[in-house]
Amino acid sequence: MSRFSAILSTTESTGPTPAATPVIAETSAEAASSVSIPVMEKPQDSVEGPSQALLDAKTELHQKILEDLNLAALDELAPDLVRREIHKYVSTYVRQERLGLNSNELDDLVTDVIDEMQGLGPLEPLMRDPTINDILINGHENCFAERNGQLVPVKIHFKDEAHLLRIINKIVSNVGRRIDETNPLCDARMADGSRFNAAIRPIAVDGPLVSIRKFSKKPMDLNKLVGFGALTVPMAEVLGAAVRGRMTTIISGGTGTGKTTMLNALSSFISPTERMITIEDAAELQLQQPHVARMETRPANIEGSGELKQRDLVKNALRMRPDRVILGECRGEEAFDMLQAMNTGHEGSMATIHANTPRDAVSRLEQMLGMTGMPMTVSSIRSQISSAIHLIVQLTRLSDGQRKVTSVAEITGMEGDVIQMQEIFVYKRTGILPGGKVLGEFSATGVRPRFMDELEAQGLSFPGEYFDPDYRPQVA
């Protein structure tokens, strides 16, 4: 008798019987961990998925396994042993039910069952695929994934809407959140750090909507971003020195432009002797320094109380003796407390903001400060911004999926009631190839940043050619 036999409960051995209550079925998935999800050229021309009979068989099989197995004991076994013994169990079931499956289909069925029992069912192959950055589900029949900056439809098979809802509830319950008709929206962090958002009926008219921003297992650094052509070596060296020299930096960009990735990369230049406090809605930052305190917001409970907003956490962070405060995303009244911190001994703090240009980022900060209800004039608001922020790094995702640092701008102060800003580096689009690839080039504007004097006083300097408009460094 194998070790796995002890996991089976004392049920009849005459073969599996149909389950009274159907359990959500699983879809086909590759057995290999580095699975590659087939991409459909056109949604309407997609290859047919598993037959309804096979989906029903998977439903019945999954229900029977749940009835026969001691799941607590199953968790104690090694993954390879679990798969080997589940394979035996499924093989027996297939023979008894006379299902016409070849060896590859049998392996797929075993993977499906294991994914459904221990993972996220049909989402597991997508979560394992390293080429996928985002997973977007529009109802149980439509799924899209982002590869290389482009959204493509992928073949993924939920049995029905209830199956998708079961997976959503599994994710949500694992992080102590809830989602139902009275609370149909949920934003959460998955076990691997990926960002998860879901909307269900009645908010989602055509069925559950799911968005997953996958968590990178290997943090990006500026060298990798240079290799991808997101910026040049001179830009990377200037930005790294600015962060090391405690120049307060705002990362600006639209959705999916790589703001968090850039924030992670720039944070690697912070001294390991400094104490940092990170504040996020869903913890994504991967800071490598030894002295990092992480905080995450909390939504209201079922009674509508207990909510902790970013502003609450920023206020509390200032009582925790931080050298720098890293705000995952600034989008509301917390901007006031963040700027106060930047102006009162927490230079070098960093944040991201949604905006299309550096000037738009400044305008958004003005609007956020107005949301606090403080009796402040426009002049005083702009004065706070100009004295608190040194650099704005603008990120853009181009039409072909490339992500570029399109502007590095320095805030130099006030002139009257206007915030003065000068661009140091820019990315200019020069054309587009027939295949859709965008062409462009990075260049300096010829302006030497004012903060260079302060950096040089700290022993940080650069070749003068870095700021020469005619200098063209090599990029990937």
C-alpha positions as CSV (number, residue, x, y, z in Angstrom):
1,M,0.0,0.0,0.0
2,S,1.4,3.4,-1.0
3,R,1.6,6.4,1.3
4,F,-1.2,7.9,-0.7
5,S,-3.6,5.1,0.1
6,A,-3.9,6.4,3.7
7,I,-5.3,9.6,2.3
8,L,-8.3,7.8,0.9
9,S,-11.3,7.8,3.2
10,T,-13.3,4.6,3.7
11,T,-15.5,4.8,0.7
12,E,-16.8,2.0,-1.5
13,S,-14.2,0.8,-4.0
14,T,-16.7,-0.2,-6.6
15,G,-15.8,2.9,-8.7
16,P,-16.8,6.5,-8.7
17,T,-20.5,7.4,-8.6
18,P,-22.0,10.5,-10.1
19,A,-21.9,13.4,-7.7
20,A,-25.3,14.7,-6.5
21,T,-24.2,18.4,-6.5
22,P,-21.9,19.3,-9.5
23,V,-18.6,20.9,-8.6
24,I,-17.0,23.4,-11.0
25,A,-15.2,21.6,-13.8
26,E,-11.7,22.3,-14.9
27,T,-10.3,23.1,-18.3
28,S,-7.3,21.5,-20.1
29,A,-3.9,22.7,-19.0
30,E,-0.4,21.7,-19.9
31,A,1.5,19.5,-17.4
32,A,4.7,21.3,-17.7
33,S,5.4,24.3,-15.4
34,S,6.6,26.5,-18.3
35,V,3.4,26.1,-20.1
36,S,2.8,28.2,-23.2
37,I,-0.8,29.3,-23.7
38,P,-1.9,29.0,-27.3
39,V,-3.0,32.3,-28.8
40,M,-6.0,32.6,-31.0
41,E,-5.4,34.7,-34.1
42,K,-9.1,35.7,-34.1
43,P,-11.6,35.1,-31.3
44,Q,-14.3,33.9,-33.8
45,D,-11.9,31.4,-35.4
46,S,-10.7,29.9,-32.1
47,V,-10.3,26.1,-31.8
48,E,-13.1,24.5,-29.9
49,G,-12.4,23.7,-26.3
50,P,-13.2,20.6,-24.3
51,S,-16.6,19.0,-25.1
52,Q,-19.4,19.4,-22.7
53,A,-19.2,15.7,-21.9
54,L,-15.6,16.0,-20.9
55,L,-16.3,19.1,-18.8
56,D,-19.1,17.1,-17.1
57,A,-16.8,14.2,-16.5
58,K,-14.2,16.5,-14.9
59,T,-16.9,17.9,-12.7
60,E,-17.9,14.5,-11.5
61,L,-14.3,13.4,-11.1
62,H,-13.4,16.4,-9.0
63,Q,-16.4,15.9,-6.8
64,K,-15.5,12.3,-6.2
65,I,-11.9,13.1,-5.4
66,L,-13.0,15.7,-2.8
67,E,-15.2,13.1,-1.2
68,D,-12.6,10.3,-1.2
69,L,-9.5,12.2,-0.1
70,N,-8.3,13.4,3.2
71,L,-7.2,16.9,2.1
72,A,-5.3,17.7,5.3
73,A,-3.1,14.6,4.7
74,L,-2.8,15.5,1.1
75,D,-1.2,18.8,1.9
76,E,1.6,17.0,3.8
77,L,2.8,15.0,0.7
78,A,5.4,16.2,-1.8
79,P,4.0,17.6,-5.0
80,D,5.5,14.8,-7.2
81,L,4.0,12.1,-5.0
82,V,0.6,13.9,-5.1
83,R,0.7,14.0,-8.9
84,R,1.8,10.4,-9.2
85,E,-1.0,9.1,-7.0
86,I,-3.7,11.4,-8.4
87,H,-2.7,10.1,-11.9
88,K,-3.4,6.6,-10.7
89,Y,-6.8,7.6,-9.3
90,V,-7.8,9.5,-12.5
91,S,-6.6,6.6,-14.7
92,T,-8.8,4.2,-12.8
93,Y,-11.8,6.6,-13.2
94,V,-11.2,7.0,-16.9
95,R,-11.1,3.3,-17.5
96,Q,-14.3,2.8,-15.4
97,E,-16.2,5.5,-17.2
98,R,-14.7,4.5,-20.6
99,L,-13.6,7.9,-21.5
100,G,-11.6,8.0,-24.8
101,L,-8.5,9.9,-23.7
102,N,-5.0,9.5,-25.0
103,S,-2.0,9.8,-22.7
104,N,-1.6,13.6,-23.3
105,E,-5.3,14.2,-22.6
106,L,-5.0,12.1,-19.4
107,D,-2.0,14.2,-18.2
108,D,-4.0,17.3,-18.9
109,L,-6.9,16.0,-16.9
110,V,-4.6,15.2,-14.0
111,T,-3.2,18.7,-14.1
112,D,-6.7,20.1,-14.3
113,V,-7.7,18.3,-11.1
114,I,-4.6,19.3,-9.2
115,D,-5.0,22.9,-10.3
116,E,-8.6,22.9,-9.2
117,M,-7.8,21.3,-5.8
118,Q,-4.7,23.2,-4.9
119,G,-4.5,26.2,-7.2
120,L,-6.7,28.5,-9.2
121,G,-8.1,26.1,-11.7
122,P,-8.0,27.3,-15.3
123,L,-6.0,30.4,-14.3
124,E,-3.0,28.3,-13.2
125,P,-1.4,27.9,-16.7
126,L,-1.7,31.6,-17.2
127,M,-0.1,32.4,-13.8
128,R,2.8,30.0,-14.6
129,D,3.5,31.4,-18.1
130,P,6.4,33.9,-17.6
131,T,5.6,35.7,-20.9
132,I,2.2,37.0,-19.6
133,N,2.1,40.2,-17.6
134,D,-1.7,40.8,-17.3
135,I,-4.7,38.5,-17.3
136,L,-8.1,40.1,-18.1
137,I,-11.3,38.1,-17.9
138,N,-14.6,39.5,-19.4
139,G,-17.1,36.9,-18.3
140,H,-16.4,33.2,-18.1
141,E,-16.1,32.8,-21.9
142,N,-13.7,35.6,-22.8
143,C,-10.1,35.9,-21.6
144,F,-7.2,38.1,-22.7
145,A,-3.6,38.3,-21.7
146,E,-0.9,40.8,-22.3
147,R,2.3,39.6,-24.0
148,N,5.0,42.0,-24.9
149,G,2.8,45.0,-24.3
150,Q,0.0,43.6,-26.6
151,L,-3.4,42.2,-25.5
152,V,-4.2,38.9,-27.2
153,P,-7.1,36.5,-26.7
154,V,-6.2,33.2,-25.0
155,K,-8.0,29.9,-24.8
156,I,-9.2,29.3,-21.3
157,H,-12.3,27.3,-20.4
158,F,-14.5,27.9,-17.3
159,K,-17.4,25.5,-17.3
160,D,-19.8,28.4,-16.5
161,E,-20.1,31.6,-14.5
162,A,-20.4,29.7,-11.2
163,H,-17.0,28.2,-11.9
164,L,-15.4,31.6,-12.4
165,L,-17.1,32.9,-9.3
166,R,-15.7,30.0,-7.3
167,I,-12.2,30.8,-8.4
168,I,-12.7,34.5,-7.5
169,N,-14.0,33.6,-4.1
170,K,-11.1,31.3,-3.5
171,I,-8.6,34.2,-4.3
172,V,-10.5,36.7,-2.2
173,S,-11.0,34.5,0.8
174,N,-7.3,33.7,0.9
175,V,-6.5,37.4,1.7
176,G,-9.3,37.9,4.1
177,R,-11.5,39.9,1.7
178,R,-15.1,39.2,0.6
179,I,-17.1,39.7,-2.6
180,D,-20.8,39.3,-3.0
181,E,-23.9,41.1,-4.3
182,T,-23.8,43.7,-1.4
183,N,-20.0,44.2,-2.0
184,P,-19.5,43.5,-5.7
185,L,-16.0,45.0,-6.0
186,C,-12.8,43.7,-4.6
187,D,-9.1,44.8,-4.9
188,A,-6.6,42.5,-3.3
189,R,-3.1,41.1,-3.3
190,M,-2.7,37.4,-4.2
191,A,-0.5,35.0,-2.4
192,D,2.4,35.5,-4.9
193,G,2.0,39.3,-4.7
194,S,0.1,39.7,-7.9
195,R,-2.5,42.5,-8.0
196,F,-6.1,41.2,-8.2
197,N,-9.3,43.1,-9.0
198,A,-12.7,41.7,-9.5
199,A,-16.2,43.0,-10.2
200,I,-19.3,40.8,-10.2
201,R,-23.0,41.2,-10.8
202,P,-24.9,43.5,-10.4
203,I,-22.0,45.8,-11.2
204,A,-20.6,43.6,-14.0
205,V,-23.5,43.4,-16.5
206,D,-22.3,40.5,-18.6
207,G,-20.7,38.4,-15.9
208,P,-17.6,38.6,-13.6
209,L,-14.8,40.9,-14.6
210,V,-11.3,40.0,-13.4
211,S,-8.0,41.8,-13.8
212,I,-4.7,40.3,-12.6
213,R,-1.4,42.2,-12.8
214,K,1.2,39.5,-12.3
215,F,3.9,40.0,-9.7
216,S,7.4,39.7,-11.2
217,K,9.5,37.1,-9.5
218,K,12.7,38.8,-10.5
219,P,12.7,42.6,-9.8
220,M,13.8,44.8,-12.7
221,D,16.8,47.0,-12.3
222,L,17.8,50.0,-14.4
223,N,20.4,47.8,-16.3
224,K,17.6,45.5,-17.5
225,L,15.4,48.5,-18.4
226,V,18.3,49.9,-20.4
227,G,18.7,46.6,-22.1
228,F,15.0,46.7,-23.1
229,G,15.4,50.1,-24.5
230,A,13.2,51.9,-22.0
231,L,15.9,54.5,-21.3
232,T,19.6,55.2,-22.1
233,V,22.7,54.7,-19.9
234,P,23.1,58.5,-19.3
235,M,19.4,58.7,-18.2
236,A,19.8,55.7,-15.9
237,E,23.0,57.1,-14.3
238,V,21.5,60.5,-13.8
239,L,18.3,59.1,-12.2
240,G,20.2,56.7,-10.0
241,A,22.5,59.4,-8.7
242,A,19.4,61.7,-8.1
243,V,17.8,59.0,-6.0
244,R,21.1,58.4,-4.1
245,G,21.4,62.1,-3.6
246,R,17.9,62.3,-2.1
247,M,16.2,64.2,-4.9
248,T,12.5,63.7,-4.3
249,T,11.1,61.9,-7.4
250,I,7.6,61.4,-8.8
251,I,7.0,58.6,-11.4
252,S,4.2,59.6,-13.7
253,G,2.5,57.6,-16.4
254,G,-0.7,56.0,-17.5
255,T,-2.1,52.5,-16.7
256,G,0.3,49.7,-17.5
257,T,3.3,52.0,-18.4
258,G,5.6,50.4,-15.8
259,K,5.4,53.0,-13.0
260,T,5.8,50.4,-10.2
261,T,8.6,48.7,-12.1
262,M,10.5,52.0,-12.4
263,L,9.9,52.8,-8.8
264,N,11.3,49.4,-7.8
265,A,14.3,49.9,-10.1
266,L,15.1,53.4,-8.7
267,S,14.7,52.4,-5.1
268,S,17.7,50.1,-5.5
269,F,19.9,53.2,-5.3
270,I,18.7,54.1,-1.8
271,S,21.4,53.5,0.8
272,P,20.9,50.4,2.9
273,T,21.5,52.5,6.0
274,E,18.2,54.4,5.5
275,R,14.9,53.4,7.0
276,M,12.1,53.3,4.4
277,I,8.3,53.0,4.9
278,T,6.2,51.9,1.9
279,I,2.5,52.6,1.7
280,E,0.4,50.8,-0.9
281,D,-3.2,49.7,-1.6
282,A,-1.8,46.3,-2.7
283,A,1.8,45.6,-1.7
284,E,3.8,45.3,-4.9
285,L,7.1,47.0,-4.2
286,Q,10.1,44.7,-3.9
287,L,12.7,46.9,-2.1
288,Q,16.0,45.1,-1.5
289,Q,17.2,47.2,1.4
290,P,17.3,45.6,4.9
291,H,15.4,48.3,6.7
292,V,12.0,48.5,5.0
293,A,8.7,48.7,6.8
294,R,5.7,47.9,4.6
295,M,2.1,49.0,5.2
296,E,-1.0,48.3,3.2
297,T,-4.5,49.9,3.2
298,R,-7.5,48.1,4.5
299,P,-11.1,48.4,3.2
300,A,-14.1,48.7,5.5
301,N,-15.6,45.6,7.0
302,I,-19.1,44.4,6.6
303,E,-20.4,46.9,9.1
304,G,-18.8,49.7,7.1
305,S,-16.1,50.5,9.7
306,G,-12.4,49.8,10.1
307,E,-11.3,51.3,6.8
308,L,-7.7,52.6,6.7
309,K,-6.9,54.9,3.8
310,Q,-3.5,55.9,2.5
311,R,-3.7,59.2,4.2
312,D,-4.1,57.5,7.6
313,L,-1.0,55.4,6.9
314,V,1.1,58.4,5.7
315,K,0.2,60.2,8.9
316,N,1.2,57.2,11.0
317,A,4.4,56.6,8.9
318,L,5.7,60.1,9.9
319,R,5.6,58.9,13.6
320,M,7.8,55.9,12.7
321,R,11.0,57.7,12.1
322,P,11.4,57.1,8.4
323,D,14.2,58.5,6.3
324,R,12.1,58.1,3.2
325,V,8.4,57.4,2.6
326,I,7.6,55.5,-0.6
327,L,4.0,55.9,-1.7
328,G,2.9,53.3,-4.2
329,E,0.3,55.5,-5.8
330,C,-0.7,59.1,-4.9
331,R,-4.3,59.7,-6.0
332,G,-6.2,61.6,-3.3
333,E,-6.0,63.6,-0.2
334,E,-2.9,61.8,1.0
335,A,-1.0,64.1,-1.4
336,F,-1.1,66.8,1.2
337,D,0.5,64.8,3.9
338,M,3.0,63.3,1.4
339,L,4.2,66.8,0.3
340,Q,4.4,67.9,3.9
341,A,6.7,65.0,4.6
342,M,8.8,65.8,1.5
343,N,9.1,69.4,2.8
344,T,10.0,68.5,6.4
345,G,13.1,66.3,6.5
346,H,12.0,63.3,4.3
347,E,13.8,64.4,1.1
348,G,14.3,61.6,-1.3
349,S,10.8,60.2,-0.8
350,M,9.1,58.8,-3.9
351,A,5.6,58.2,-5.3
352,T,3.8,57.3,-8.5
353,I,0.9,59.3,-10.1
354,H,-1.4,58.8,-13.1
355,A,-0.7,61.5,-15.6
356,N,0.1,61.8,-19.3
357,T,2.9,64.5,-19.1
358,P,5.0,66.0,-16.3
359,R,2.9,69.2,-16.5
360,D,-0.2,67.1,-16.1
361,A,1.3,65.4,-13.1
362,V,1.8,68.8,-11.4
363,S,-1.8,69.8,-12.3
364,R,-3.1,66.5,-10.7
365,L,-1.1,67.2,-7.5
366,E,-2.8,70.6,-7.4
367,Q,-6.2,69.0,-7.7
368,M,-5.4,66.4,-5.0
369,L,-4.3,69.2,-2.6
370,G,-7.6,70.9,-3.3
371,M,-9.5,67.7,-2.3
372,T,-8.2,68.0,1.3
373,G,-10.5,71.0,1.9
374,M,-7.7,73.0,3.4
375,P,-8.0,76.8,3.0
376,M,-5.0,77.1,0.7
377,T,-4.5,79.6,-2.1
378,V,-3.4,78.4,-5.5
379,S,-0.1,80.2,-5.0
380,S,0.6,78.4,-1.7
381,I,-0.3,75.0,-3.2
382,R,2.1,75.5,-6.1
383,S,4.8,76.7,-3.7
384,Q,4.5,73.5,-1.7
385,I,4.8,71.4,-4.8
386,S,7.8,73.3,-6.2
387,S,9.7,73.1,-3.0
388,A,8.9,69.5,-2.3
389,I,9.5,67.8,-5.7
390,H,12.8,67.8,-7.7
391,L,12.2,65.3,-10.5
392,I,9.3,63.9,-12.5
393,V,10.0,60.8,-14.6
394,Q,7.3,60.3,-17.3
395,L,6.6,56.8,-18.7
396,T,4.6,56.0,-21.8
397,R,3.5,52.8,-23.4
398,L,3.6,53.1,-27.1
399,S,1.1,51.7,-29.6
400,D,3.4,48.7,-30.3
401,G,3.6,47.8,-26.6
402,Q,7.0,49.3,-25.9
403,R,7.4,51.2,-22.6
404,K,9.7,54.2,-22.7
405,V,10.8,57.0,-20.4
406,T,9.6,59.8,-22.6
407,S,10.6,62.7,-20.3
408,V,12.8,63.4,-17.3
409,A,11.8,66.9,-16.1
410,E,13.2,69.0,-13.2
411,I,11.1,71.4,-11.2
412,T,13.2,74.5,-10.7
413,G,10.9,76.7,-8.6
414,M,8.3,79.4,-9.0
415,E,8.1,82.4,-11.2
416,G,5.1,84.4,-10.1
417,D,2.3,81.9,-9.6
418,V,3.7,79.5,-12.2
419,I,5.7,76.4,-11.4
420,Q,8.8,76.4,-13.5
421,M,9.9,73.1,-15.1
422,Q,12.6,72.1,-17.6
423,E,13.1,68.9,-19.4
424,I,16.5,67.2,-19.2
425,F,15.9,64.1,-21.4
426,V,13.2,63.4,-23.9
427,Y,12.1,60.6,-26.2
428,K,10.9,61.6,-29.7
429,R,9.0,59.4,-32.0
430,T,10.3,59.5,-35.5
431,G,8.1,57.1,-37.4
432,I,6.5,53.7,-37.6
433,L,7.3,50.6,-39.5
434,P,4.8,48.7,-41.6
435,G,4.5,46.0,-38.9
436,G,3.5,48.7,-36.4
437,K,6.8,49.0,-34.6
438,V,7.3,52.6,-33.4
439,L,10.6,54.2,-34.2
440,G,12.1,57.0,-32.0
441,E,15.2,58.2,-30.3
442,F,16.3,59.5,-26.9
443,S,18.1,62.8,-26.6
444,A,19.2,65.3,-24.0
445,T,17.7,68.8,-24.3
446,G,21.0,70.5,-23.6
447,V,19.8,71.7,-20.2
448,R,22.1,71.0,-17.3
449,P,19.9,70.2,-14.2
450,R,20.2,72.5,-11.3
451,F,20.4,69.7,-8.8
452,M,23.7,68.7,-10.3
453,D,25.5,71.2,-8.1
454,E,24.1,69.5,-5.0
455,L,25.0,66.0,-6.4
456,E,28.6,67.2,-7.1
457,A,28.8,68.4,-3.5
458,Q,28.0,64.8,-2.6
459,G,30.7,63.4,-4.9
460,L,28.3,62.5,-7.7
461,S,29.1,63.8,-11.2
462,F,28.7,62.9,-14.9
463,P,30.4,63.5,-18.2
464,G,29.2,66.8,-19.7
465,E,28.4,65.0,-22.9
466,Y,25.4,63.3,-21.2
467,F,23.5,66.6,-21.5
468,D,24.6,67.3,-25.1
469,P,21.6,67.0,-27.5
470,D,23.9,65.5,-30.2
471,Y,25.1,62.7,-27.9
472,R,23.6,59.4,-29.0
473,P,24.3,56.5,-26.6
474,Q,23.6,53.0,-27.7
475,V,20.3,51.4,-26.7
476,A,18.8,48.0,-27.1
